[in-house]
Amino acid sequence: MVDLYRRRYAHYGHGTPEQAVVGLGGQVFMRKNSQDAVREFRPYFDNAPVYGHGPSLEEFTSQTPLTVGSPQEVIERTLSFRDYVGDYQRQLFLMDHAGLPLKTVLEQLDLLGEEVVPVLRKEFANLRPAGVPDAPTHAARVAAAATAAQQTPKEEAQA
């Protein structure tokens, strides 16, 4: 699917396939160690309408982006997505799933923000090939809009 998107991006003249802005998503459940993560998440997985009563947790995590483990395992698995889709700029993490209580979801967000996201940002920046754009961020969009606004009056004065 990502390959098709990249080819169509180039086909319609938006840039090279590598310049297409790509995002991926995946569900995550973390604890400081993977054994605790699996032990705590399994009852939610087994009884969730979306997951439960189908493949086992182990089968599901091997066939989908669902990652259950330590923050380091989430980092490694997320970085491995590049192996089959190439470089990409956006990663969505679904944290509030399978009927998790709010307190647990908030703990997940803390782990994500403190231990996972800073490492992923650094690694994605280091691994990004030349010619692949940075992720479009709010700060970059605001800066581009400010630059465009400053150029417009100058261009009008020259006309």
C-alpha positions, -999 to 999 in steps of 0.1 A, spaced: 0 0 0 28 25 9 46 16 -23 15 23 -44 10 56 -26 47 66 -33 44 56 -70 12 76 -74 27 106 -56 55 107 -82 32 99 -111 11 130 -104 42 152 -102 44 159 -65 80 148 -62 100 117 -60 85 86 -43 109 91 -14 95 126 -8 60 114 -2 49 121 34 40 87 49 25 78 82 20 45 100 -1 35 129 0 8 156 -13 -2 190 11 -2 219 10 -15 255 41 -11 277 54 -17 311 90 -14 323 96 -50 315 79 -71 288 67 -99 311 47 -74 331 33 -59 299 21 -92 285 7 -104 318 -12 -71 324 -25 -67 288 -35 -103 280 -69 -102 299 -78 -70 280 -67 -85 247 -86 -117 253 -118 -100 261 -117 -70 237 -143 -71 209 -117 -61 183 -90 -85 194 -105 -112 216 -117 -146 207 -95 -148 175 -58 -152 172 -37 -154 203 -19 -123 216 14 -137 203 -1 -145 168 -17 -110 166 15 -92 176 35 -111 150 10 -103 122 0 -67 130 17 -35 144 4 -43 179 34 -42 202 32 -54 238 64 -51 258 90 -28 273 97 7 260 129 -6 244 109 -33 225 84 -7 213 113 14 200 130 -15 182 97 -27 167 87 8 155 122 13 140 118 -20 122 87 -8 103 112 11 80 125 -23 68 93 -29 48 79 6 41 111 26 38 116 59 56 84 76 69 76 107 87 46 101 110 39 74 136 5 72 153 3 52 185 -31 40 196 -29 39 234 -66 39 244 -77 5 232 -90 -29 244 -110 -13 272 -80 -1 292 -88 20 323 -80 57 321 -53 54 347 -36 27 327 -38 48 295 -23 78 312 6 56 325 11 44 289 12 80 276 38 88 303 60 59 292 55 69 255 64 105 261 93 100 285 110 69 271 99 61 236 92 93 216 125 111 223 145 80 212 124 76 181 127 112 171 165 110 174 167 77 155 144 87 127 164 119 122 197 100 122 184 73 98 166 96 73 182 95 39 191 127 20 162 139 0 135 126 23 116 155 39 113 160 76 79 154 91 55 183 86 53 199 121 31 227 134 63 248 140 74 243 104 40 252 90 38 284 112 74 294 101 65 288 64 33 309 67 52 337 84 78 336 56 51 336 29 34 366 46 66 386 47 73 379 10 38 389 -2 40 427 7 75 429 -8 63 413 -40 33 436 -42 55 466 -37 78 455 -66 48 451 -90 
